[in-house]
Amino acid sequence: MEHTPEVQKQYFQFAYQTGSDIWSHLPYRFRAEAMLPDLPKDSLVLDVGSGRGLWAAKLVGLGYRVLGIDYIEEVVKKANDRIRDEGYQDRARFLVADVLDIPFVDAGFDLVTDVGTLQHLTHDLWDDYVREVARVLKPGGYMLKVSLSRKTTRFLGWNPGASSDGEFTKFGVHYHFFTEAEVDHLFSDDFDIIEHQYETYNTQSDPGDAVTLLFTLIRKK
Ligand SMILES: C[S@@+](CC[C@H](N)C(=O)[O-])C[C@H]1O[C@@H](n2cnc3c(N)ncnc32)[C@H](O)[C@@H]1O
């Protein structure tokens, strides 16, 4: 099936409806937490592509205030229900929105986090994505980005490590496996790269699959 933005959105919607969203259960949150910058309590964080809101809940537990955006209405509702059930509704809220058109004012956030969203945007949209993220961040604000890495050697029947461009499509969904150099280049105008780290996880996508994620902490100039 060919990739279109509509087919991809339907895929995410279906995955959340059926519980086949295996990404929600990858144990990336420990590494991501360890890489967070030292920010004052109550700092405001935007999580783009917030999914079920599990990472946002972790950030709330660390003392931050969090807004999450995702373009799948049902999962935004689930994330809001969950945060309300946990009694944190005054610390986190989820909204339906597109990461390419973030519905917030300029320079409002201390930190933006993205776990697994940029990798699903096609190359032609990357500059728009960076512009939006940079726009909503305060000067000196941070971004923690977690993406599929080109160091992955087996995932969904692919070997991204042997691929020259890291581009794949399955069920109409676009996947990009990043190199450090691509991330450095993409963010070079507006951000300073602080560090890259990697972690590999076995996944349930296919027996023997293991996905390597690239964690990058960057700071807006
Ligand atoms: C791989 S999932 C990761 C979800 C979550 N961050 C996590 O780690 O569990 C990617 C998420 O990005 C959302 N997404 C993809 N494209 C988006 C867009 N253009 N605007 C907003 N959300 C988007 C999807 O609905 C999905 O929830």
The ligand as an SDF file (V2000), in Angstrom:
LIG
                    3D

 27 29  0  0  0  0  0  0  0  0999 V2000
    5.1420    6.0040   17.0460 C   0  0  0  0  0  0  0  0  0  0  0  0
    3.8500    6.8660   17.7820 S   0  0  0  0  0  0  0  0  0  0  0  0
    4.5800    7.4320   19.3070 C   0  0  0  0  0  0  0  0  0  0  0  0
    3.5680    7.8340   20.3460 C   0  0  0  0  0  0  0  0  0  0  0  0
    4.1390    8.2520   21.7070 C   0  0  0  0  0  0  0  0  0  0  0  0
    5.0340    9.3740   21.5930 N   0  0  0  0  0  0  0  0  0  0  0  0
    4.8330    7.0780   22.3800 C   0  0  0  0  0  0  0  0  0  0  0  0
    6.0610    7.1130   22.5090 O   0  0  0  0  0  0  0  0  0  0  0  0
    4.1490    6.1290   22.7520 O   0  0  0  0  0  0  0  0  0  0  0  0
    3.7410    8.3640   16.8380 C   0  0  0  0  0  0  0  0  0  0  0  0
    2.5930    9.2740   17.2930 C   0  0  0  0  0  0  0  0  0  0  0  0
    2.6260   10.4810   16.5380 O   0  0  0  0  0  0  0  0  0  0  0  0
    1.3040   10.8250   16.1770 C   0  0  0  0  0  0  0  0  0  0  0  0
    1.4340   11.6530   14.9720 N   0  0  0  0  0  0  0  0  0  0  0  0
    1.9490   11.2770   13.7730 C   0  0  0  0  0  0  0  0  0  0  0  0
    1.9420   12.3070   12.9200 N   0  0  0  0  0  0  0  0  0  0  0  0
    1.4400   13.3640   13.5960 C   0  0  0  0  0  0  0  0  0  0  0  0
    1.1860   14.7190   13.2580 C   0  0  0  0  0  0  0  0  0  0  0  0
    1.4630   15.1910   12.0350 N   0  0  0  0  0  0  0  0  0  0  0  0
    0.6760   15.5360   14.2090 N   0  0  0  0  0  0  0  0  0  0  0  0
    0.3840   15.0630   15.4440 C   0  0  0  0  0  0  0  0  0  0  0  0
    0.5890   13.7850   15.8130 N   0  0  0  0  0  0  0  0  0  0  0  0
    1.1160   12.9550   14.9070 C   0  0  0  0  0  0  0  0  0  0  0  0
    0.5950    9.5060   15.9840 C   0  0  0  0  0  0  0  0  0  0  0  0
   -0.7950    9.6080   16.1030 O   0  0  0  0  0  0  0  0  0  0  0  0
    1.2240    8.6730   17.1010 C   0  0  0  0  0  0  0  0  0  0  0  0
    0.5050    8.7830   18.2970 O   0  0  0  0  0  0  0  0  0  0  0  0
  1  2  1  0
  2  3  1  0
  2 10  1  0
  3  4  1  0
  4  5  1  0
  5  6  1  0
  5  7  1  0
  7  8  2  0
  7  9  1  0
 10 11  1  0
 11 12  1  0
 11 26  1  0
 12 13  1  0
 13 14  1  0
 13 24  1  0
 14 15  1  0
 14 23  1  0
 15 16  2  0
 16 17  1  0
 17 18  1  0
 17 23  2  0
 18 19  1  0
 18 20  2  0
 20 21  1  0
 21 22  2  0
 22 23  1  0
 24 25  1  0
 24 26  1  0
 26 27  1  0
M  CHG  2   2   1   9  -1
M  END
$$$$
